Amino acid sequence: MSQPDKTKTSSPPPSRREFLSVTVRGVGLVALGGVLGTLMAQPARGETAWQIDTTKCAQCGKCATECVLPISAVKCTHVFHLCGYCNWCTGYFVVEGHTQKNTGAENQVCPTSALIRTFIEDMYYEYTVKPDLCIGCGKCVAGCHKYGNGSLVLQIDQSRCVRCNSCSIAVKCPAQAISRRPIEDAYLLPTKTRA
């Protein structure tokens, strides 16, 4: 019985021309895939998204409870160019029922600590929103609009919104502040402080 030949038969290495040809085709396919992926990720012209009209919003709290997502797609947004950077922000601290200013944590409006207060300089503070903690309850927005300048507003985070055919929050909104908008113009932010 004869033994199989144990010498390996390997194909010759590719020529430089073959190597470059395969490499260029591979890079071209990757680039084409990237371009197609980018085009597919962009919204189609005329596509709409749900959004809150900040001039109609009544800060009723339904945004936090009526969204189909377990944590609402509605988030507080801070319009910094309208903010007074107040020492005593009524969107950050509870005002009613307090005879003196108390900066203790128990006097903060936000139930999830999503609004962060940062000292800038004497008498001025910056307030930023941590979207991952915000539940869209609108308590800070209500305080800001009742006593402040209206720089805190509620907006639907388009990266979280699943674009329901009929937005369950819009159906329950007593102010009818939620409507479809062109997706490229979805974020409705105030341009001046409230009157």
BAZA-96939 format. One line per field, with one value per residue: x, y, z of N, C-alpha, C in turn. Coordinates in pm, 1 decimal. Each point is the difference from the previous one (the first is absolute). Example, Ala and Ser with C-alpha at 12.3 -4.5 7.8 and 13.67 -1.06 7.14 Angstrom:
! residues 2
npx	[1319.0;-35.0] $
npy	[-569.0;105.0] $
npz	[780.0;-72.0] $
capx	[-89.0;82.0] $
capy	[119.0;119.0] $
capz	[0.0;6.0] $
cpx	[90.0;-77.0] $
cpy	[120.0;109.0] $
cpz	[0.0;73.0] $
This chain:
! residues 195
npx	[82.6;-36.1;92.3;-97.9;9.7;95.1;41.3;6.1;-117.7;72.8;-99.8;48.0;77.2;-103.2;-14.3;86.9;-16.5;0.1;103.3;53.2;-28.1;33.9;108.3;18.4;-33.3;77.2;94.5;-17.3;-7.6;103.6;59.3;-35.9;37.3;105.9;12.1;-27.8;81.0;81.5;-18.0;10.1;100.7;17.9;-75.5;-104.8;13.3;-50.6;95.3;-92.1;1.0;-32.2;-57.7;51.8;-111.7;115.0;-60.0;-32.5;119.7;-80.2;106.7;-89.2;114.2;-87.9;97.0;6.2;-132.1;-16.3;131.7;8.0;105.1;72.4;100.0;-76.7;-35.6;-89.4;77.9;47.7;-12.5;124.5;-73.6;129.7;-24.9;-100.4;89.2;-47.5;30.1;-126.1;25.1;-121.3;33.6;-112.0;81.5;90.9;-42.3;-58.3;-99.8;-113.3;-49.8;101.6;23.8;90.0;107.0;-22.1;130.2;-62.2;47.9;-54.8;60.7;55.7;-33.3;110.1;-92.2;72.4;13.1;-87.8;-41.0;111.7;31.7;61.5;82.9;-30.0;-66.9;42.1;-104.4;86.6;-100.0;58.5;-109.0;45.4;-49.1;-12.1;-2.8;106.5;-4.7;-17.7;-115.1;24.5;13.4;94.0;35.8;120.6;-59.8;-89.3;99.6;71.6;-111.8;-24.2;125.6;50.5;98.9;-28.4;120.8;-72.9;12.5;-113.9;76.6;-44.2;74.1;35.6;107.0;-95.7;-61.3;-103.6;-41.6;-72.7;-84.1;-46.8;66.1;25.7;111.2;9.9;-43.8;84.5;73.6;-26.3;123.7;-8.5;103.8;-41.1;83.5;-30.4;131.6;45.5;55.0;27.4;-125.1;40.0;115.2;-109.7;89.9;-29.6;-27.9;-103.5;31.0;-73.3;-117.9] $
npy	[-115.7;93.6;67.4;83.6;75.3;17.6;16.2;116.6;10.4;104.7;88.1;48.3;80.6;81.8;36.9;92.2;-20.3;-130.2;15.5;91.5;-81.5;-104.8;64.0;48.9;-120.1;-52.2;92.0;-20.3;-129.8;13.6;80.0;-85.2;-96.4;74.7;28.4;-125.9;-37.6;96.9;-31.6;-127.0;45.5;75.1;90.3;-61.1;65.0;90.1;-73.3;-43.6;80.3;-66.1;116.7;57.3;70.7;57.7;67.2;-126.3;-53.1;-80.4;-75.7;-77.9;-47.7;12.3;82.0;4.2;7.9;75.1;11.1;-59.9;80.9;-93.3;61.8;103.0;18.2;54.4;100.8;45.0;116.2;41.1;108.2;-24.2;39.7;-70.2;-81.8;26.1;-132.2;-7.6;70.9;46.6;-106.7;51.2;-35.1;45.7;111.1;-64.7;74.2;-53.8;74.6;58.1;27.8;-96.0;45.8;-122.9;-13.0;-52.0;-122.1;4.3;111.9;-103.9;60.7;-29.9;-92.9;20.2;122.2;17.5;96.4;37.1;41.8;88.6;26.6;124.0;93.8;87.0;-62.9;-68.8;-74.4;-108.4;-19.8;-123.2;-60.0;-102.7;-11.8;-71.3;107.3;83.0;12.1;127.6;5.3;85.9;-56.6;-20.5;-46.3;-61.7;-31.9;-33.8;-55.0;-52.3;-16.1;-77.7;-20.0;-124.7;-8.6;-60.5;-91.2;-56.0;-100.2;-50.8;-86.7;49.1;-8.5;35.5;99.2;-83.2;125.9;-17.8;-78.3;-29.5;111.0;-91.5;70.8;10.7;-125.9;-14.1;70.5;58.5;38.4;-123.9;-17.9;-125.3;19.7;-40.9;-7.3;75.5;-117.5;70.2;21.9;-114.5;55.5;20.3;94.1;54.8;114.5;24.5;70.8;-69.1;45.0] $
npz	[0.0;-82.3;50.0;52.6;-104.2;89.2;-119.1;53.5;-58.3;3.1;-8.1;-107.9;67.0;32.0;-124.4;-14.6;-128.5;23.0;80.5;-80.6;-96.2;75.1;37.8;-123.1;-47.1;95.5;-21.6;-129.1;28.3;80.0;-89.8;-95.0;81.9;25.7;-130.5;-35.3;98.3;-38.3;-127.6;38.8;73.9;-109.4;62.7;-48.1;-111.9;81.0;59.9;85.0;105.5;110.2;33.9;107.4;-12.2;28.5;-98.3;-29.1;27.2;71.9;-26.6;-62.0;-47.5;-97.7;-33.5;132.7;-4.2;-106.7;2.6;-118.7;11.5;62.8;-60.5;20.4;-126.8;81.3;-27.1;113.9;-59.5;12.5;-19.5;-5.5;-124.7;53.5;49.7;123.1;-2.6;42.2;108.8;-10.5;-72.7;-45.8;-95.3;83.6;62.1;100.3;-45.4;-39.6;100.8;-66.3;123.6;-5.3;-60.0;-42.5;-18.2;103.5;-13.9;121.1;-35.2;-58.6;-111.2;-64.6;-27.2;-111.3;44.7;-97.6;79.6;-57.8;119.9;-79.5;101.3;-41.5;63.9;89.4;53.3;-73.4;-47.6;-48.9;-72.2;11.0;-106.3;83.8;-133.9;38.3;79.7;-101.2;68.6;-24.3;132.0;-35.7;114.9;-50.2;-108.3;77.5;82.3;-104.0;-46.3;120.5;38.4;-92.4;-86.4;36.6;55.2;93.9;-97.1;-32.8;-42.6;-112.3;66.1;-117.3;78.6;85.3;-61.3;14.8;-1.4;108.0;-61.4;118.1;25.3;92.4;1.6;-131.9;4.7;103.1;-85.2;118.2;-26.8;-47.0;80.1;-23.3;-100.6;-121.7;-11.6;-99.0;-24.3;-108.6;38.2;56.9;30.1;71.9;-7.0;117.4;-58.5;81.2;106.8;88.0;-38.1] $
capx	[-82.6;85.9;-27.5;-30.9;110.7;-12.8;51.1;-109.6;-5.7;-59.3;-6.6;101.0;-53.9;-56.1;90.1;-27.5;-116.6;-117.6;-18.6;-53.9;-134.6;-90.6;-3.4;-77.5;-141.1;-46.3;-15.3;-114.8;-123.3;-17.7;-40.7;-136.6;-85.1;-8.3;-84.8;-137.6;-45.3;-25.6;-121.3;-116.3;-21.6;-55.7;-143.9;-46.1;-55.5;-142.5;-31.2;-38.1;26.3;-80.4;72.9;-78.3;3.6;28.6;-90.3;-128.8;19.4;-53.7;76.9;-101.6;57.9;-42.3;112.4;73.8;-81.8;-79.4;83.2;-0.7;127.1;-1.2;46.4;-47.9;91.4;-0.8;108.8;15.8;108.6;28.2;33.3;95.8;5.5;-109.2;15.3;56.7;103.8;-41.0;45.0;-116.8;-75.7;-129.6;-11.7;87.4;-43.3;-140.2;-16.8;-122.8;-0.7;128.0;17.3;141.6;69.2;70.7;55.4;9.8;-47.5;-143.7;-71.1;15.8;-123.2;12.4;-5.0;104.5;127.9;45.5;44.3;125.5;33.5;144.8;41.2;81.5;65.0;-89.5;-140.7;-38.4;9.4;-44.9;-86.2;4.2;-89.0;54.8;-112.4;-17.9;-74.9;-125.3;-117.5;-94.9;-113.6;-28.4;-6.4;96.9;-50.6;-110.0;58.4;70.6;-98.3;-85.9;71.9;123.9;-5.0;-44.7;111.0;-13.4;-114.6;-8.5;12.5;5.7;133.5;-21.9;80.0;-72.6;-138.6;-21.8;-85.3;-128.5;-93.8;-78.0;75.2;-89.1;7.5;-76.1;-142.2;-36.3;46.6;-114.4;27.6;21.6;130.8;84.7;-43.7;105.3;79.4;103.7;105.7;116.8;-38.6;-78.3;18.4;-59.3;54.7;-33.3;107.9;5.8;-61.5;-145.1;-42.6] $
capy	[115.7;117.4;110.7;124.6;94.9;98.1;130.1;95.1;72.2;130.0;85.1;105.5;123.7;84.9;103.2;132.6;51.2;-69.0;46.8;135.8;-6.8;-49.8;101.2;114.4;-42.8;-9.6;135.8;57.6;-56.8;56.2;139.4;-2.1;-38.6;115.6;101.8;-49.4;1.7;139.3;43.1;-68.3;51.2;134.0;-1.3;30.2;134.8;1.3;-81.5;81.9;-50.8;63.8;96.8;83.5;144.2;52.1;110.4;-56.7;-99.1;39.6;-72.2;-75.7;-124.0;-116.3;-46.1;-102.4;-119.1;-48.1;-49.7;-146.5;-49.7;-6.5;132.8;85.8;61.1;143.4;40.7;143.0;62.1;133.2;98.1;77.2;143.8;67.4;-21.5;108.3;-59.7;47.4;-62.2;-72.3;-42.1;-56.3;-129.8;-89.4;-3.2;19.8;137.3;17.4;-51.0;25.3;138.7;33.2;-81.7;-114.6;-71.4;-143.2;-90.9;-24.0;112.1;-2.1;-30.5;-120.7;-122.6;-95.5;73.7;15.8;137.7;17.5;139.6;18.7;136.6;67.2;106.1;47.7;23.4;-60.4;-145.1;-59.7;-116.3;-90.1;-115.4;-131.8;-64.8;-139.5;-1.3;74.7;-82.6;83.9;34.8;141.7;77.6;110.1;89.6;74.6;99.5;99.6;81.1;71.8;107.5;35.1;56.6;-98.7;-58.2;-145.4;-41.3;-142.2;-34.8;-143.7;-39.5;-74.9;-122.5;-98.3;-11.7;-109.3;59.1;-69.7;54.6;93.9;17.9;-14.7;121.9;101.8;-28.9;37.0;134.8;90.5;126.1;-32.9;59.9;-93.5;-19.7;-44.5;105.6;-53.6;-52.1;88.6;117.7;-60.2;59.3;132.4;62.2;141.7;89.5;110.7;-32.3;20.0;137.2] $
capz	[0.0;-11.2;92.0;-72.0;-10.1;106.5;-41.8;-16.4;-126.8;28.8;-117.9;7.3;55.7;-105.3;-51.5;53.5;-72.4;53.4;136.7;-5.2;-57.8;104.3;105.9;-48.3;-2.4;138.9;52.7;-71.0;56.0;135.1;-17.3;-51.1;113.0;89.9;-63.3;2.1;139.7;36.7;-69.2;57.3;135.9;-7.9;-20.5;-135.3;-13.8;28.8;116.4;114.4;134.3;103.9;79.7;90.8;-20.3;134.3;31.3;41.3;105.9;130.6;102.1;75.0;51.5;-79.6;-83.5;74.6;27.4;-113.6;-109.8;-11.6;51.7;146.8;40.7;-108.2;-97.1;27.6;89.1;22.8;-75.3;51.5;-102.4;78.5;-31.5;69.6;143.8;79.4;84.7;132.1;122.7;50.5;-118.5;38.3;-65.7;75.1;140.1;35.0;45.7;77.7;135.8;67.0;41.7;-16.2;-99.2;56.4;-115.1;28.7;-104.9;16.0;-60.4;-145.2;-72.6;-82.4;80.3;-38.8;-0.4;-138.1;-18.7;73.5;29.5;3.8;32.2;-102.1;76.1;104.6;-34.5;-127.0;-9.1;-126.3;21.3;-115.0;10.8;-33.7;-67.4;40.8;125.9;-16.8;-33.3;-72.5;85.5;-21.1;124.6;-9.4;-103.9;61.0;90.0;-80.6;-71.1;95.1;67.6;-68.8;-134.4;-99.2;-76.4;4.2;-82.1;-31.3;-141.0;-25.5;-45.2;-124.4;-1.0;80.7;-46.1;-95.2;-104.0;-7.8;-96.4;79.9;124.6;115.0;80.6;-72.1;20.3;137.7;32.1;13.8;-69.0;-141.3;-30.6;-75.2;-138.5;-92.0;-60.3;-88.5;87.0;0.6;77.6;107.7;132.3;13.7;118.9;8.0;-40.9;95.9;128.0;1.1;32.4] $
cpx	[88.1;-48.0;-34.7;120.4;-20.5;55.6;-119.3;8.4;-69.5;0.3;102.3;-62.4;-54.0;101.8;-40.3;-125.9;-128.0;-31.4;-63.1;-142.4;-102.6;-14.9;-86.4;-148.5;-57.8;-24.4;-120.1;-132.0;-27.4;-48.9;-144.3;-98.5;-17.8;-90.7;-145.7;-56.9;-34.0;-127.7;-124.6;-31.6;-61.3;-150.0;-35.2;-58.3;-150.7;-38.9;-29.1;33.2;-92.4;86.3;-95.2;18.1;13.6;-90.8;-136.9;10.8;-47.0;71.6;-92.0;53.1;-34.5;111.5;76.6;-79.0;-67.5;80.9;-3.9;130.2;-5.0;53.9;-24.3;111.0;5.7;107.0;-3.2;120.7;20.3;43.6;89.2;-0.8;-115.0;17.8;62.4;111.4;-20.2;62.8;-113.1;-90.9;-129.0;-32.2;81.6;-45.5;-150.5;-12.3;-118.6;11.4;129.3;11.9;145.6;63.8;79.2;46.9;16.8;-61.6;-149.4;-84.0;17.2;-128.9;7.8;1.6;111.7;140.3;58.5;49.7;118.8;31.8;151.0;32.8;86.3;84.0;-104.0;-135.8;-44.8;26.7;-48.4;-78.7;-0.8;-86.0;75.4;-114.5;-24.5;-77.5;-137.4;-112.5;-107.8;-120.0;-38.8;-6.8;94.5;-47.7;-112.4;52.7;66.7;-98.9;-86.4;70.3;122.1;-23.4;-37.3;111.0;1.2;-127.3;1.9;7.7;3.4;137.2;-16.7;84.8;-67.3;-141.1;-12.4;-97.2;-129.4;-89.1;-88.7;69.2;-96.0;4.7;-83.6;-150.1;-45.7;35.7;-117.9;18.6;14.6;130.9;87.9;-59.5;116.7;65.0;94.5;121.6;123.3;-26.3;-76.5;12.0;-49.6;48.2;-39.5;120.4;10.2;-71.3;-148.3;-32.6;-38.3] $
cpy	[123.4;110.5;124.5;93.9;111.6;136.4;91.3;63.2;131.6;82.3;111.3;127.2;88.4;104.1;134.9;57.8;-64.5;49.1;139.0;0.3;-44.2;104.6;119.2;-35.4;-6.1;136.9;67.7;-51.4;53.7;144.3;8.4;-36.7;114.7;108.0;-43.7;0.6;140.4;50.5;-63.4;52.5;139.1;-7.3;36.2;141.3;-7.0;-85.5;91.2;-69.2;73.3;97.9;89.2;146.7;62.6;116.1;-49.6;-91.4;54.2;-69.6;-82.3;-129.9;-123.3;-52.9;-113.0;-129.3;-59.6;-52.5;-152.4;-62.0;-4.0;127.6;89.5;51.1;151.0;30.8;151.7;47.3;140.0;90.0;103.8;149.5;78.4;-0.8;121.0;-48.0;40.3;-78.3;-86.3;-33.5;-68.8;-128.6;-105.9;-16.8;16.7;140.4;12.6;-63.5;23.8;147.7;44.2;-94.8;-109.1;-85.4;-149.8;-84.0;-25.5;112.0;8.1;-48.8;-135.8;-126.6;-99.6;61.5;14.9;141.2;25.2;149.6;12.3;147.1;55.5;109.4;54.7;43.5;-64.2;-149.9;-45.1;-125.7;-83.7;-123.0;-126.6;-80.3;-144.2;-11.1;65.5;-93.8;80.8;43.6;146.9;84.0;119.2;103.8;86.2;108.3;112.0;93.1;82.1;121.0;50.4;53.5;-100.3;-62.6;-153.1;-37.2;-151.6;-19.2;-151.9;-30.9;-91.6;-126.4;-110.8;-27.7;-111.2;40.7;-79.3;67.7;104.3;10.0;-3.6;122.2;109.6;-18.6;50.8;143.5;97.5;131.7;-19.1;63.0;-90.0;-22.6;-51.3;121.3;-62.5;-38.4;89.3;126.7;-43.1;71.9;143.4;60.9;147.0;85.8;121.7;-41.1;32.4;141.5;11.5] $
cpz	[0.0;93.0;-82.3;4.3;102.6;-38.2;-26.3;-136.4;29.0;-126.8;15.4;57.8;-112.4;-45.2;59.5;-63.1;54.3;142.0;1.8;-54.3;104.8;111.3;-40.7;-5.7;141.0;61.4;-65.1;55.1;140.2;-10.0;-48.9;110.5;97.3;-55.1;3.4;141.7;45.5;-65.0;58.8;139.7;-1.7;-25.4;-143.8;-2.5;22.7;119.3;118.1;131.4;96.5;77.0;77.6;-36.2;138.5;37.8;46.1;121.7;135.5;115.3;90.5;60.2;-81.3;-89.6;68.0;11.1;-121.9;-118.5;-2.4;49.7;152.5;65.0;-120.7;-92.2;18.8;104.6;17.6;-80.7;56.3;-114.2;67.7;-30.7;63.5;151.7;68.8;91.8;146.9;114.1;56.0;-118.2;44.0;-75.6;73.0;145.1;12.8;57.4;94.2;138.2;75.8;33.3;-10.9;-100.6;69.6;-116.9;24.2;-110.7;8.8;-61.6;-151.3;-65.7;-69.9;86.2;-30.5;-0.2;-140.6;-29.2;92.5;12.9;15.5;23.7;-113.4;65.3;96.5;-55.9;-132.3;0.0;-137.0;32.8;-127.0;28.1;-38.1;-62.1;44.1;132.2;-13.1;-42.3;-71.4;82.0;-12.0;125.9;-3.9;-101.0;56.4;92.9;-75.8;-70.6;95.5;59.7;-76.1;-139.6;-108.7;-81.3;5.2;-75.2;-18.3;-150.6;-12.9;-58.8;-121.0;-7.7;81.2;-53.6;-104.0;-109.9;-21.9;-103.8;66.1;135.8;118.5;92.1;-67.0;20.2;136.9;36.4;8.2;-75.9;-150.8;-49.8;-85.2;-138.5;-82.5;-64.2;-101.7;84.5;4.1;82.4;125.8;132.9;2.9;130.8;3.1;-38.9;89.9;127.6;-5.6;44.2;145.3] $
